[in-house]
Amino acid sequence: MFRGPSVPAISVADVKDGAYLLDVREDDEWVAGHAPGAVHMPMMQIPARIAEIPADRDVIVVCRVGGRSAQVVAFLQHNGLERTINLDGGMQHWAAAGRAMVSEDGGAPRVA
């Protein structure tokens, strides 16, 4: 079974407050619920917006379960952004761990 590229990963428990989180999910997923302070950049926009991603600090890339974010980490590392790390389990693990979430639609935050 294809499990995606082998990239550095971090567990939700190891993400420190104030970490740079790059959420690569689609707009509807972001609106439903995301980590406070995360930066939203849908996966398909990454190539055109790569200059917006900091190269001088760790960037934790997150999606729903970790597959899309692993692909983004592989792409970013291939393009010189070596301090990118995949969030293992994505927002599903984030929510399950009870980490803070906010929504953009006025409802209770959720992983969509």
C-alpha positions as CSV (number, residue, x, y, z in Angstrom):
1,M,0.0,0.0,0.0
2,F,1.3,3.5,-0.8
3,R,1.7,5.5,2.3
4,G,3.0,8.7,0.7
5,P,6.5,10.1,0.8
6,S,8.7,9.5,3.9
7,V,9.0,12.8,5.5
8,P,9.8,14.1,9.0
9,A,6.8,14.0,11.3
10,I,5.8,15.4,14.7
11,S,3.1,14.1,17.0
12,V,0.4,16.5,18.3
13,A,1.8,16.1,21.8
14,D,5.2,17.5,20.7
15,V,3.8,20.7,19.0
16,K,4.7,23.6,21.2
17,D,2.5,26.6,21.7
18,G,3.3,29.3,19.1
19,A,4.5,26.8,16.5
20,Y,4.1,27.9,12.9
21,L,1.2,25.7,11.6
22,L,0.5,25.6,7.9
23,D,-2.9,24.2,7.2
24,V,-3.2,22.9,3.7
25,R,-6.8,21.8,3.7
26,E,-9.5,23.1,1.5
27,D,-11.6,26.2,2.4
28,D,-14.6,24.3,3.7
29,E,-12.4,22.2,6.0
30,W,-10.6,25.3,7.3
31,V,-14.0,27.1,7.9
32,A,-15.3,24.1,9.9
33,G,-12.3,24.1,12.4
34,H,-8.6,24.8,12.6
35,A,-5.9,25.5,15.1
36,P,-5.8,29.1,16.4
37,G,-3.1,31.0,14.8
38,A,-2.6,28.5,11.9
39,V,-1.9,29.9,8.4
40,H,-4.3,28.6,5.7
41,M,-2.9,27.8,2.3
42,P,-4.7,25.1,0.4
43,M,-2.5,22.4,-1.0
44,M,-3.0,23.4,-4.6
45,Q,-1.9,27.0,-3.9
46,I,1.4,26.0,-2.4
47,P,3.5,26.2,-5.6
48,A,2.3,29.7,-6.4
49,R,2.6,30.9,-2.8
50,I,5.8,29.1,-1.7
51,A,7.6,32.5,-1.1
52,E,5.1,33.1,1.7
53,I,6.3,30.1,3.7
54,P,9.1,30.9,6.1
55,A,12.5,29.2,5.5
56,D,14.1,30.4,8.8
57,R,11.9,28.5,11.2
58,D,10.2,25.1,11.7
59,V,6.9,24.9,9.7
60,I,4.5,22.2,10.8
61,V,2.2,21.2,7.9
62,V,-1.3,19.9,8.7
63,C,-4.2,18.5,6.8
64,R,-7.1,16.2,7.9
65,V,-5.2,13.0,8.6
66,G,-1.6,13.6,7.4
67,G,-1.6,12.4,3.7
68,R,-1.9,15.7,1.9
69,S,0.4,17.4,4.4
70,A,3.1,14.7,3.8
71,Q,3.0,15.4,0.1
72,V,3.3,19.1,0.8
73,V,6.3,18.6,3.1
74,A,8.0,16.5,0.4
75,F,7.4,19.2,-2.2
76,L,8.6,22.0,0.1
77,Q,11.7,20.1,1.1
78,H,12.5,19.3,-2.6
79,N,12.2,23.1,-3.1
80,G,14.7,24.0,-0.4
81,L,12.4,24.5,2.6
82,E,14.1,21.9,4.8
83,R,12.5,22.9,8.1
84,T,9.1,21.5,7.2
85,I,7.5,18.8,9.3
86,N,4.3,16.8,8.8
87,L,1.8,16.7,11.7
88,D,1.2,13.0,12.3
89,G,-2.5,12.2,12.2
90,G,-3.4,15.8,11.1
91,M,-6.4,17.7,12.5
92,Q,-8.1,14.4,13.5
93,H,-5.3,13.7,16.1
94,W,-5.2,17.4,17.0
95,A,-8.9,17.4,17.9
96,A,-8.7,14.0,19.6
97,A,-5.9,15.3,21.8
98,G,-8.2,18.1,22.9
99,R,-6.0,20.9,21.4
100,A,-7.6,24.3,20.9
101,M,-9.7,24.8,17.7
102,V,-11.7,27.7,16.3
103,S,-14.2,27.8,13.5
104,E,-15.0,30.5,10.9
105,D,-18.7,29.8,10.6
106,G,-19.9,30.6,14.1
107,G,-20.5,26.9,14.9
108,A,-18.6,24.6,17.2
109,P,-15.2,23.8,15.7
110,R,-14.9,20.4,14.1
111,V,-12.8,18.4,11.7
112,A,-14.6,18.3,8.4
